[in-house]
């Protein structure tokens, strides 16, 4: 079971060849040919975009959250006015309906009175 020096050297040579092959694979990897620089520049662009998004969301004067809060506050002020307008619209509709009914009643009474005048006129002047 004693290995001869040639066998030992052969195994060592084989292992060195495997290591050399692995090094060649790593040398050919895209990260070794400027890939890390490209990756880092991509990460930097992403960080810049995230910072811009963060600013557009959280800016206290022009950010989306501030605008949303303004809209919520505006809606809180406008809702009571809209509700009051709705109540006024309902009251106006009821009043218009009442006016229409009163107009019809007035016309009916007026036509009845005119009919009575015509009847009285006809009786007074037409009959001998």
C-alpha angles and dihedrals in degrees: 000000000000110000119227118237090248092057092048091048090047092054091046090049090049092050091048090051090052090050090048091051091051091050090052090052090051091047090054094049113114091237089066093052100061094298094124092052091050091047092049093048089050090051091049091052090049091050090051091050092048089051090051091049090048090051093047090051103040105032104125094220107032104014123118092245091053091049091049091051089050090052091049091050091046091050089051090055095043100045095071090049091050091049091050090049090051091052090049090050091053091049091049091051090052091048092049090051090050092048090051091051091047090049091052091048091048092050091048092050092043092050090047091051092046089049090052091049091049090048092049091046091049092049093047100045107021102046116071 
